[in-house]
């Protein structure tokens, strides 16, 4: 019989399950407290009940553990110094969306050598997030591959849907199931929304200010905390 399926597939390798990875790197009480507290703080800033500035800061992407931990230590010290005025959340971006061929990020290619050991990348990513949140540092990441949140989302305090994927129905569906505040990026503005709130009529997000700190969606109301879910 003529083969009509998997014509461009060289081979398949089964990944470990999200449950198995979480068993290897379980969520600790301190990590859970860091995530829950920082998610609530981000939500309070976004809905205006906390007047501090929210800063999502850090490298464009993670490429090695040592550099990330060094940066995190410095960021944590600065965050403690400015805690009365500023909430710092570290960018811990493991995936790189590409419109052309290039390195796709730490999870896909953790050794930066084209070996594409995704299972090792997932393990390294969860291990690093665990170390950062154990320090008491809130972490942010971009949601790109639909399977990745199942492995690491419990350690994330803020998530982004990037400009390349914000119009993707798959990523809108993912957003509805995420448990942290989510920003959906549309150039040149950003749309902030609650995971439990549907898109406005017509299926397109309402654009708000490009500033994450001051953005206030049209559906928010005084006293509501739609972001912390």
VOPAGU-2260 file (C-alpha; in pm, 1 decimal, decimal comma):
REM VOPAGU-2260
SITE   aa  ch    i         X         Y         Z
SITE  UNK   A    0       0,0       0,0       0,0
SITE  UNK   A    1     122,5     351,5     -76,7
SITE  UNK   A    2     217,2     538,8     240,3
SITE  UNK   A    3      38,2     870,9     282,9
SITE  UNK   A    4     115,2     953,9     645,5
SITE  UNK   A    5     428,7    1067,5     835,8
SITE  UNK   A    6     618,2    1124,5     512,5
SITE  UNK   A    7     837,2    1391,2     671,9
SITE  UNK   A    8     878,6    1225,8    1012,7
SITE  UNK   A    9    1217,5    1064,1    1073,6
SITE  UNK   A   10    1132,2     917,0    1414,2
SITE  UNK   A   11     939,4     959,9    1736,8
SITE  UNK   A   12    1046,0     962,2    2100,7
SITE  UNK   A   13     803,1     952,1    2390,2
SITE  UNK   A   14     846,1    1231,0    2643,7
SITE  UNK   A   15     813,0    1178,9    3014,2
SITE  UNK   A   16     471,0    1286,8    3138,9
SITE  UNK   A   17     405,8    1612,4    3327,8
SITE  UNK   A   18     320,0    1402,2    3633,7
SITE  UNK   A   19     654,2    1221,5    3610,4
SITE  UNK   A   20     847,4    1547,5    3580,2
SITE  UNK   A   21     666,1    1697,9    3876,9
SITE  UNK   A   22     752,8    1386,9    4076,5
SITE  UNK   A   23    1120,8    1447,8    3996,1
SITE  UNK   A   24    1095,9    1817,0    4088,5
SITE  UNK   A   25     798,7    1850,9    4325,3
SITE  UNK   A   26     655,4    2185,5    4425,7
SITE  UNK   A   27     771,5    2278,2    4776,3
SITE  UNK   A   28     575,4    2478,7    5030,6
SITE  UNK   A   29     806,8    2777,4    4987,4
SITE  UNK   A   30     779,1    2764,9    4609,0
SITE  UNK   A   31     400,1    2743,9    4625,3
SITE  UNK   A   32     389,5    3038,1    4866,1
SITE  UNK   A   33     611,4    3246,2    4635,9
SITE  UNK   A   34     389,6    3176,1    4335,5
SITE  UNK   A   35      60,0    3236,0    4515,9
SITE  UNK   A   36     177,5    3557,7    4683,0
SITE  UNK   A   37     330,8    3703,4    4368,2
SITE  UNK   A   38      28,2    3616,3    4151,5
SITE  UNK   A   39    -194,7    3798,6    4398,6
SITE  UNK   A   40      41,8    4098,0    4405,2
SITE  UNK   A   41      53,6    4118,1    4024,5
SITE  UNK   A   42    -325,4    4103,4    4016,4
SITE  UNK   A   43    -353,8    4380,8    4272,1
SITE  UNK   A   44    -123,6    4606,4    4069,8
SITE  UNK   A   45    -311,1    4540,6    3747,3
SITE  UNK   A   46    -651,0    4617,9    3894,4
SITE  UNK   A   47    -521,8    4929,0    4070,0
SITE  UNK   A   48    -553,7    4830,4    4434,8
SITE  UNK   A   49    -174,0    4818,6    4466,9
SITE  UNK   A   50     -15,6    5140,1    4337,2
SITE  UNK   A   51     332,4    4999,7    4288,8
SITE  UNK   A   52     492,7    4958,6    3947,2
SITE  UNK   A   53     504,9    4608,1    3798,2
SITE  UNK   A   54     833,9    4530,4    3627,4
SITE  UNK   A   55     866,6    4222,1    3405,4
SITE  UNK   A   56    1242,3    4229,2    3356,8
SITE  UNK   A   57    1527,0    4004,9    3256,0
SITE  UNK   A   58    1704,0    3842,7    2963,2
SITE  UNK   A   59    1539,0    3786,0    2626,1
SITE  UNK   A   60    1575,2    3414,8    2689,5
SITE  UNK   A   61    1743,0    3169,1    2924,6
SITE  UNK   A   62    2044,0    2992,9    2776,3
SITE  UNK   A   63    2218,8    2849,8    3082,5
SITE  UNK   A   64    2143,6    2791,9    3449,1
SITE  UNK   A   65    2447,9    2963,0    3599,5
SITE  UNK   A   66    2385,9    3294,3    3424,2
SITE  UNK   A   67    2018,2    3284,7    3517,8
SITE  UNK   A   68    2092,7    3226,0    3886,3
SITE  UNK   A   69    2352,8    3501,5    3893,2
SITE  UNK   A   70    2107,6    3745,0    3738,9
SITE  UNK   A   71    1833,3    3630,7    3976,3
SITE  UNK   A   72    2047,0    3700,6    4280,7
SITE  UNK   A   73    2109,0    4057,4    4169,7
SITE  UNK   A   74    1746,4    4110,1    4074,7
SITE  UNK   A   75    1626,8    3976,5    4409,1
SITE  UNK   A   76    1850,4    4222,0    4596,0
SITE  UNK   A   77    1722,9    4512,7    4386,3
SITE  UNK   A   78    1363,6    4400,3    4431,9
SITE  UNK   A   79    1402,6    4393,8    4808,8
SITE  UNK   A   80    1551,7    4743,1    4804,7
SITE  UNK   A   81    1265,6    4886,7    4599,5
SITE  UNK   A   82     982,4    4668,1    4730,5
SITE  UNK   A   83     775,1    4962,3    4850,8
SITE  UNK   A   84     760,1    5108,4    4499,1
SITE  UNK   A   85     819,6    4821,6    4261,7
SITE  UNK   A   86     731,4    4454,7    4213,5
SITE  UNK   A   87     995,8    4279,7    4004,9
SITE  UNK   A   88     914,6    3959,9    3818,1
SITE  UNK   A   89    1200,4    3787,5    3638,1
SITE  UNK   A   90    1168,2    3695,1    3271,8
SITE  UNK   A   91    1245,5    3324,0    3252,4
SITE  UNK   A   92    1171,7    3264,8    2885,7
SITE  UNK   A   93    1252,9    2912,2    2766,9
SITE  UNK   A   94    1097,1    2919,9    2418,8
SITE  UNK   A   95    1179,5    3136,8    2118,9
SITE  UNK   A   96     908,3    3190,4    1855,8
SITE  UNK   A   97    1062,8    3194,9    1511,2
SITE  UNK   A   98     942,4    3327,2    1178,6
SITE  UNK   A   99    1269,9    3202,9    1026,6
SITE  UNK   A  100    1500,7    2914,0    1114,6
SITE  UNK   A  101    1695,9    2965,9    1437,7
SITE  UNK   A  102    1753,0    2847,4    1793,0
SITE  UNK   A  103    1411,3    2768,3    1937,5
SITE  UNK   A  104    1500,5    2808,3    2301,3
SITE  UNK   A  105    1628,9    2630,1    2608,3
SITE  UNK   A  106    1351,8    2371,8    2630,2
SITE  UNK   A  107    1383,3    2259,0    2269,0
SITE  UNK   A  108    1763,3    2270,6    2252,6
SITE  UNK   A  109    1910,9    2305,2    2604,2
SITE  UNK   A  110    2269,5    2232,0    2492,0
SITE  UNK   A  111    2258,6    2487,6    2209,2
SITE  UNK   A  112    2406,5    2228,0    1975,2
SITE  UNK   A  113    2112,6    2118,6    1763,2
SITE  UNK   A  114    2060,4    1793,7    1955,6
SITE  UNK   A  115    1703,0    1899,1    2044,7
SITE  UNK   A  116    1684,1    1701,9    2369,4
SITE  UNK   A  117    1342,0    1830,4    2469,8
SITE  UNK   A  118    1308,9    1598,1    2768,5
SITE  UNK   A  119    1634,8    1729,4    2913,8
SITE  UNK   A  120    1517,8    2083,8    2838,1
SITE  UNK   A  121    1193,7    2032,6    3029,2
SITE  UNK   A  122    1381,5    1890,6    3325,7
SITE  UNK   A  123    1632,4    2177,0    3328,2
SITE  UNK   A  124    1353,5    2433,6    3293,6
SITE  UNK   A  125    1151,5    2298,9    3586,1
SITE  UNK   A  126    1463,0    2261,6    3799,8
SITE  UNK   A  127    1563,6    2622,6    3734,7
SITE  UNK   A  128    1214,7    2758,5    3804,0
SITE  UNK   A  129    1213,7    2562,6    4128,1
SITE  UNK   A  130    1545,4    2716,3    4232,2
SITE  UNK   A  131    1428,1    3069,3    4148,3
SITE  UNK   A  132    1095,9    3043,5    4329,6
SITE  UNK   A  133    1269,9    2879,6    4625,1
SITE  UNK   A  134    1471,5    3202,9    4646,9
SITE  UNK   A  135    1140,3    3387,2    4671,6
SITE  UNK   A  136    1162,7    3532,2    4321,0
SITE  UNK   A  137     852,9    3554,7    4101,3
SITE  UNK   A  138     898,0    3418,7    3748,2
SITE  UNK   A  139     746,5    3511,8    3412,5
SITE  UNK   A  140     754,3    3321,7    3085,5
SITE  UNK   A  141     606,4    3318,1    2736,9
SITE  UNK   A  142     360,6    3041,9    2657,0
SITE  UNK   A  143     441,7    2901,4    2315,8
SITE  UNK   A  144     427,5    2521,6    2280,5
SITE  UNK   A  145      82,2    2402,2    2394,5
SITE  UNK   A  146     225,1    2112,4    2597,9
SITE  UNK   A  147     481,4    2307,9    2800,7
SITE  UNK   A  148     246,1    2470,2    3057,9
SITE  UNK   A  149     152,5    2123,4    3181,8
SITE  UNK   A  150     514,1    2080,1    3291,0
SITE  UNK   A  151     597,9    2418,6    3446,3
SITE  UNK   A  152     290,1    2642,7    3486,8
SITE  UNK   A  153     260,4    2579,5    3861,7
SITE  UNK   A  154     588,9    2769,6    3906,0
SITE  UNK   A  155     494,2    3072,2    3693,6
SITE  UNK   A  156     358,7    3399,1    3837,6
SITE  UNK   A  157     293,3    3587,2    3510,5
SITE  UNK   A  158     267,2    3463,2    3152,3
SITE  UNK   A  159     278,4    3621,7    2810,0
SITE  UNK   A  160     119,2    3528,4    2481,1
SITE  UNK   A  161     359,4    3674,8    2227,8
SITE  UNK   A  162     293,6    3891,5    1923,0
SITE  UNK   A  163     336,1    3596,7    1686,3
SITE  UNK   A  164      75,1    3384,1    1862,3
SITE  UNK   A  165    -175,0    3629,5    2006,2
SITE  UNK   A  166    -416,7    3569,4    1717,3
SITE  UNK   A  167    -386,3    3191,3    1750,7
SITE  UNK   A  168    -705,6    3018,3    1858,3
SITE  UNK   A  169    -496,6    2747,7    2025,1
SITE  UNK   A  170    -323,2    3004,1    2243,5
SITE  UNK   A  171    -649,4    3173,6    2334,5
SITE  UNK   A  172    -775,2    2835,3    2448,4
SITE  UNK   A  173    -456,8    2781,9    2649,6
SITE  UNK   A  174    -498,5    3122,3    2813,6
SITE  UNK   A  175    -845,7    3028,1    2936,3
SITE  UNK   A  176    -692,1    2742,6    3136,3
SITE  UNK   A  177    -388,6    2919,6    3283,4
SITE  UNK   A  178    -391,5    3002,8    3653,2
SITE  UNK   A  179    -172,5    3312,6    3653,6
SITE  UNK   A  180    -215,5    3667,0    3518,3
SITE  UNK   A  181    -167,9    3666,2    3140,2
SITE  UNK   A  182     -67,5    3942,2    2897,3
SITE  UNK   A  183    -150,2    3899,4    2530,9
SITE  UNK   A  184      84,1    4105,4    2317,5
SITE  UNK   A  185     -39,6    4284,0    2006,4
SITE  UNK   A  186     191,9    4534,1    1845,6
SITE  UNK   A  187     212,0    4809,1    1948,8
SITE  UNK   A  188     -20,0    4759,5    2249,1
SITE  UNK   A  189     -74,2    4490,9    2508,7
SITE  UNK   A  190    -403,3    4332,2    2609,1
SITE  UNK   A  191    -432,8    4210,6    2964,5
SITE  UNK   A  192    -707,6    3967,8    3056,6
SITE  UNK   A  193    -831,1    3730,2    3318,4
SITE  UNK   A  194    -804,2    3360,7    3230,6
SITE  UNK   A  195   -1171,0    3325,3    3324,4
SITE  UNK   A  196   -1296,6    3610,1    3106,2
SITE  UNK   A  197   -1388,0    3541,6    2739,7
SITE  UNK   A  198   -1265,5    3756,8    2456,0
SITE  UNK   A  199   -1494,7    4050,1    2370,4
SITE  UNK   A  200   -1763,3    4009,7    2103,5
SITE  UNK   A  201   -1613,7    3954,7    1762,1
SITE  UNK   A  202   -1324,8    3745,3    1892,5
SITE  UNK   A  203   -1069,5    4027,6    1902,5
SITE  UNK   A  204    -906,3    4155,5    2221,8
SITE  UNK   A  205    -960,4    4510,4    2337,0
SITE  UNK   A  206    -631,1    4693,3    2316,0
SITE  UNK   A  207    -526,7    4885,9    2622,9
SITE  UNK   A  208    -219,8    5083,9    2713,7
SITE  UNK   A  209     115,1    4939,6    2613,2
SITE  UNK   A  210     219,4    4982,8    2974,6
SITE  UNK   A  211     155,0    4669,3    3173,7
SITE  UNK   A  212     139,7    4878,0    3488,5
SITE  UNK   A  213    -136,5    5113,3    3381,5
SITE  UNK   A  214    -338,1    4895,1    3146,7
SITE  UNK   A  215    -700,5    4859,0    3256,3
SITE  UNK   A  216    -934,7    4648,9    3041,8
SITE  UNK   A  217   -1281,1    4778,2    2960,1
SITE  UNK   A  218   -1456,0    4495,6    3143,9
SITE  UNK   A  219   -1277,3    4546,8    3478,8
SITE  UNK   A  220   -1473,1    4699,7    3762,5
SITE  UNK   A  221   -1377,0    4865,1    4092,5
SITE  UNK   A  222   -1307,0    4614,5    4363,9
SITE  UNK   A  223   -1268,1    4320,9    4124,6
SITE  UNK   A  224    -953,8    4110,1    4117,9
SITE  UNK   A  225    -987,8    3928,2    3784,3
SITE  UNK   A  226    -618,8    3860,4    3741,8
SITE  UNK   A  227    -540,1    3639,6    4039,2
SITE  UNK   A  228    -702,7    3304,2    3965,5
